[in-house]
Amino acid sequence: SRVGTVAGCVVTDGVIQRSHKVRLVRDGRIVQDKLSLDSLKRFKDDVREVRAGLECGIKLDGYDDVKPGDILEAIEVIEVVPEL
């Protein structure tokens, strides 16, 4: 596409949100870790989240080497401030 490589995906479990980081797994090995989502789309609409069982298009920020069979794992980063 004009914007780069967009991965056509199916969410198999849970929810993927635009704010999540993504880990790219290929053949059981981690290829890239903590990638940001550049865009998350359902059909032609930008969305904030996609639930399990639905299809979506994902564009990774700064990474275009996505191949068929790759697994994208969404990671929610939560910072916990320790109490004194």
N, C-alpha and C positions, 0 to 999 in steps of 0.2 A: 504494500500500500504506500501511499505518499508519506505517511508518518513513520514508516519502518515496519518491523515484523510484529504482527498482532497474533497472539496465541488464541486459538479457539479452544475453549475449555468447558468442562462440565464439573460443577462443584459436587464432589461425592459425599462430603461429610462436613457439617457445621456451616459456617457463614464466612464469606470473604468480604472484607470491607476495604474501602479505598485507603484507609490509614494504616492497614497492616503492612508489615514487611514480608518479603517472599523469599523462600529458599528454592533454588532450582536443582532438582535431582535428576540425573541421567544415568541409567544402568546401575542404580543402587549407590552411586557416588554423588556427593554434593559438588556441583559445578560452581555455583555462585551462592553467596549467602547475604542476607539482609539487603535485598534489592527493593527499591521503592516502586510502587505502581504509578505509571504515568497516566494510564486511563483504564477505566473499568466500565464496560458497556454491555447492555442487554439490547440486542438488535442494533438500532442506531442511537439509542438514548444513553447518555451518561447516567450512571447510577452510583449510589454510595455503598450499597451492599448487594450481594447475591447469595441466596440461600441454597441449601443442599438440593440436588436434583435438577437444578436449572443450568442452562448454558449461558456462557458469557464470552466476551472478548477481552483479553488482558494485554496491555502494552506495558512492558517493563522499562523503567527509566534508565537509559544509558546501556541497554543490553538488547541486542537483536539476534543472537545466535540460539533461537528456540527451535527445537526439532520435534517431529512427531514422536510421541511416546515419552516425552519429558514429563516430570511431575513437578507441579508448583505447590509448595507447602506454605500456607499463609501463617504468619507468626504475629501475634499481638504483643507488642512490647509495653509492659507496665512498669513504671518506675515507682518504687516504694521508698518513702523517706523513713529512715529509722527514727524511732522515738528515743529520747534520752531520759 
